[in-house]
Amino acid sequence: MKEFNYQDYLQYQKLKAQEKVFELREPEEKYHVHQPHDKIFKTVLNEKREMVELINRVLELKTKLKEEEIEIFNNEHISYMFEGSASDIVYKMKEKEIFFLIEHQQKIEYNMPKRILEYEIETIKEATRGKRMTKQEHKLPRVIPIVIYTGSKKWNVEKYIEECQEILSKADCVRLGEYYVVDVNDYTKEELEKDNLFLSKMLLLEKLKTGEEIYQMLSNAIEKEDDKRNRDILKRIIAFILDEKLNSEDRKNLLSKLEKGGKKDMVLEVIRKENEMLIKRGRKEGRIEGRIEGKKEGKIEMLKQFVNNMIKRNMSTDEIQEITGISKEELEQIQKSLHSI
């Protein structure tokens, strides 16, 4: 028996390394090209005359494609994508960015809509690699998939990926690839300024051109904005993002206003705590509703003072109701009693 020496060991390690590389490139499901069905379809799908006739029949084209109008789309990435199935192929129209993806399938695959989508996206990515869509008239490639199925059971897989996707109520009409648009050009400055959504204020920033307009808009927004998170966002925007559109004095003034707004939050927190103490003291003797009706006059007076302090701080009706937990009718009764004093 031949002796296994160090040179043999090195050769063995080299072979093992090559095997590992091969294993990494192996698809999860390996089809053997020597299988008869692969050989048959590999041969037929490469015949342009046959494929152009198939395309004309399946698509029922009024103006028939001719053999000389299509070509095989040879691409390393596409070839690797179809590595698991040796009989799939992509054709391309010579004068247009239109691709025909032809896939041979021997068994039913319920994830076929997902696979087709992946093939389409990869084909589009490869066809547009290095290209930019700079004009509205520029078009993305279109991929038209055709599945040739030769299994024994009837094909019963959905043709559209939407049919096997989850549904969101009242939004299930959105097609794959479709999207909603929030276009700042659809809104006037006045509409955006009145809208309570914080995002609307950010959209408004995009419409304003001069530093003076931006300063006035932010100043108004700060006065109305009580949410701490939104104010933190405004701080970052004013301090770092708008440093070129706002002069240093304007930035300083706006940031100062934001700090004062922070103090308002502290006041709100104090008021909330005071209110909690008031309610705790009143729980033993009855609810606020009872005090409003005239019971426990001392507690009513405390509540009046509490509401009066909030009114003096220019707090809105909604804020007062949120903090005190009283109804609109109860608040109106207290306000009337305060005015009569």
N, C-alpha and C positions, 0 to 999 in steps of 0.2 A: 504493500500500500504506500502511495506517495506521501511524503512528509509534508505537513502543513506549516510553511515557513512564514517569516515576517512579510515577504513580498506578497504572498497569498492573502495575508491578513489585510494589507493595504488595498489590494484589489477588491476584497470582500466589502470593506468599508465604502469604497467608491461605488460599488453596485448598490449597496444599501441606501446611500445618499440619493442616487438616481431614482430608486424606488419610492423614496419619500416625496420627491418632487412630483413624480408621476401620480402618487396617491392624492396630493393636494389638488391636482388638476382634474382628477376623476370626477365626473358628475355623480350625484347621489344615486340615480338610476342609470345603469350602463346598458345601452343597447348594442348588440354586436352587429357590426356591419355585414358580417357573413350570413345573417339570417335572411332567408329568401324574400320576405316581404320588404325588408330594407333595400335589398338589391333592386327589386322590381320598382319601387317608388323612387329610389334614388335615380334610377335610369329615366323613368317617365317624367318626373318633375323637372329634369334638366332639359327636356325637349320643349323649346319655346313654342313650336307650332302647336303642340298639345295644350300647353298652358294658356296661350292666348285664346284658344277656342274655349277652354274651361272658363276663363274670366268672362268672355263674352256671354256665355250661357248663364252663368250664375248671376251676373250683374244685369243681364237683359239689356245690354247697351244698345241704344238706338243707332249710334255711330260705332260700328264695330272696330275694335282694336286690330291692328295688323302686327304680324310677327316682327317686322323690322322696327316697330315702335317701342318694344320693350327689351330690357336687358336684365341679366342676373345681377343683383346687387351684391357684389363681392366685397365683404367687409370682415376684417378679422374678429371684431367684437361680436358681430351678428353670428358669425360662424361658431364662436365660442358659446354664445347664448343658446344655440341649437345643438350643442355638442351631445346632449343626451339623446337626441333623436336624429339619426343620420339622414333621414329622408325629408326634412323640412327645408324650405327654400324661400327667398325673397326676390321678387322681380320689381323692376322700376321702369316707369315710363321715361324715355330718353329726353323728352322736351319738358317734362313737368316733374314736380316733386311729389309724385303719386307712387305709392308702393303697394305691392300685392304680396301679402304674407300667406303662403300656402303651407298648411300643416297637415301631415298625415297622422291619424289617430286610430289605434287598434282597439282601444278600450274606452269605456265611458269615464270621463274625468269631470267631477262636479265643480272643480276649481278652475275649469276652462275659462270662464269670463275673466278671472284674475290673471291667468297665464297670458291670455290674449292681450289684456291691458298692459301687462309688463312688456310683452313683445312690441306692442305699438309704441310705448314710451321709449324703449331702448332704440328702436329703429329711428324715431324722430330725433332722439338725442344724437345718434351717430350721423344722421343726414344733415343736421344743423351745426355740427361741431365746427367751431371756428368762424361761424357766420353770426351776424347780428341783424335783428329786425329793427331797422331805424326809420322805416316809413310805414304808414297805415296800409299801403297797398301790398306790402310784403306779406306773404302767406306762409304759414307753417306747413310742413309736409302732411299729406294724408296717407294713412295706412289702412288698407282694406284687407281684412283677414278672411281666409277661406279654409275651413276645416274639412278634410276628406276622411270620412269615418268608415272603417271596414270591419267593425265588430259585429257580433251575432245578435246582440240585443238592440232594440230601437233606441236611437239617441234621444235622451229626454233631459238634456241640460239646458238651462236658460241661455238665451242668446245675448241678453243685455245684463251687464253687471248690476244695474239698478234693481233688477228683479230679485237678486240674491243679497242685497244690502239691507242693513237696518233702516228703519223709517223714522224720521222725525216728524211729529204731527204738524200739519199745516206747512211743511217745507219739503214734503216728499216729491214735489214736482221738479225739484232741482236736479238737472241731469248731470251726469259725470262730466267734469270739466267746466261746467257752468259755475258762475260765481256772482255774488251780489256786489254792487258798487255803491259806495257812499262818496259822491262827487261833491267837492266843496263848491263847485260852480253852480250847483243846483240850489244853493241857499244864498240869501242876501246877508249882508253884514248885520242888519237889524235882527233877522231871524236867529242867527247864530249867537248874538249877544243876549237875546232873551231866553234862549234855551238853557235849562238847568243842567244839562249834561256837561260834565267837565271837558269831555272830548270836543264838544262844540266850540269851547273857548280856544282850544288848540287849533281847530280848523280855522277859526277866525284869525288867528295869528298868521296863517299862511296867506290870507287875503290882504292883510295890511302891508303897505309898502314903506311908509315913512316911520322913523323912530318916534315921532310925535304921536302918530296913530297908535303905535304899539304900546307906548307908555300910557296913554289914556285908557286903552282897552284893559291893560293889566291892572291899572289902578282901580278901575271899576270892578274887575273880577275879584281882586283882593278884598274889597269892601264887602262883597256878597258871599265870598267863599269861607265857610267855617270848618270844612273837613280838613283835619290835620294832614292826612295823606296827600290831598290835593295841594295844600299849601307847601308841603315839602317838595312836591314836584315843581311847583312854581318857583321855589327858591333855586332849585338846580337849573331850571331853564333860564331864569334871569341872571344868575351868577356866572354861568358857564356857556350856555348855548347862544344867548342873545348878546354876548359881549361886544359883537361887531355892530349890532343894530341899535344898541342903547348906549348913550354916553355914561361915563362913570357916575355922574351926579344923579341921573335918572335911576340907574341901578341901585345906588345907595338909598334913594328915597323909597323905591319899591320894596327893597329888602327890609327897610325900617318899618314900613306899613305891615309887612308880613309878620314881623316880630310882635307888633302891637296886637295883631290878630291872634297870635299865640297866647297873649295875656287874656284875651277874651275866652279862650278855651279854659284857662285856669279859673276864670270867674264862673264859667258854666259848671265846672267840676265842683267848686265850692257850693254853688246853688243846689246842685244835685244832692250833695251830702247834707246840706241844711234841710232839704226837702225830705230826705230819708229819715232824719231825726224827728222832723215834724210829724211824719206819718206814723213812726213808731210810737211816739207819745200819744197820738190820737187813736191808735188801734184799741187801747184798753177801754176807751169811752164810746167808740163808734166810728163809722166811716166818714169820709169827707162829705159825702152826699148829705148825711144827717146834719153836719155842721152848717152846710149851705142853707138848709131849711130853717135854721134859727136855733138849733140845739148847740149847746156848748159854745157860747158866745166868745169865750176867750180863745178858743181854737180858731174860730172864724177870723178873728182879728189878726192872729198870727199868719193865717193864710193870705189875708188881704195885704199885709205888709210884705209878705214874700212875693206875691204877684206884682205889687207896686214897685218893689226893687228891680224886678226884671223889666218892667215897662220903662223905668227910668234908664235902664241900660240899653234901650232901643231894641229889645228882643222882640221877635215876631210872635204872632199868636200861636203859630205851629210850634215854635221853640218852647213857649210857656206851657203849652199842653203836653208836649213830650216830656218835659222835666217834672211837672206837677202830677201828671196822670189824670187831671180833671177834664171834664167834657167841655165842648164849646159853649153850651148853654150855661154851665157853671161859671166859666170864665167871663162870659158876658154879664152875668149877675154881679160878679165881683167888680168888674170894670165900671158898671153903672153906679155901684155903691161908692167907689172911689171918686168918681166924677161929682157925686152929690155932696162930698165932704167940703 
